[in-house]
Amino acid sequence: MSAATGSRRRRWVLIAAILVAAAVAGGLFWFFSGDEPDEVDAERALQQDQDSLSEVFTPDLERSDDTAADDPDDGNDDEPTETGPDVDDPEDGDPDGPDEVPTGAPQTAEDLDGTWVVDTSREFDRETGRGTFIGYRIAEELQGVGATTAVGRSPSVEGEVVFAGLIVSSVVVEGDLTDLESDDGRRDARVRSQLGPDASATFELSRPIELPEVPPVSEVIELTAIGELTLLDVTREVEVALQAAVTETGLLITGSTLVALSDYDVEVPSAPIVLSASDDATLEWQLFLVKG
């Protein structure tokens, strides 16, 4: 093989290597950049929940209509048909009567009174933010990608909120951090290794919260909670910005707070592709509640 031929081959190998590197970098950019889930938001969670309820109940209504259309007894003129409201029920058919409130939606302070438990029966989706979960958001700088936000979420949450009328007297919520899931399994493995096999996060309210009133269904109110956050057996006081709303079936609470991980003896996991990662993390949660 001549020197010229060898030189050309080395040049093509170099070009191929550059193209592969560019493709990998481009793939990483597509995978990591700009696709992180949105921050928790009560308005969006309510809309998603209403959409889910519609998906559950609408098919049944359609099947009922189809069944009625295929019923051979339909159209029998010999059978009387109810065409109006029951005359014995003054509420029936009254356009000025009160709107129907879905089952489980509290309307008064008396309805709120008691214990509400975290509901994990809704389907969880990390990317769209459906269901009940706790999670983190951490700013990262990735090689060949640039600035992005790592978002991990866990649907393994339990706890309760206690009301004394319009006063929130107690909140205890615990999340299992070993079930945190992000868009990268390698990151998740490093997080689990760093936190340990029994890692959890617990928030406990230390000052009561008074609600001005029971809001109508789907109306979001903003509150502030002062309490103690425990991570890896380290407890510190935090202030949490909350959004709360009455849902079709109970209550919804979303919240977030910024913490320094080093305050809880947590070291941010590293990897060759991660040029830097912030020590500050936003802890967020989205909790659907039902009456206990």
Secondary structure by P-SEA (a helix, b strand, c coil): ccaaaaaaaaaaaaaaaaaaaaaaaaaaaaaccccccccccaaaaaaaaaaaaaaacaaaaaaaaaaaaaccccccccbbbbcccccccccccccccccccccccccccccccccccccccccccccccccccccbbbbbbbccccbbbbbbbbcccccbbbbccccccbbbbbbbccccccccaaaaaaaaaaaccccbbbbbbcbbbbbcccccccbbbbbbbbbbbbcccbbbbbbbbbbbbbcccccccccbbbbccccccccccccccccccccbbbbbbbbbbccc
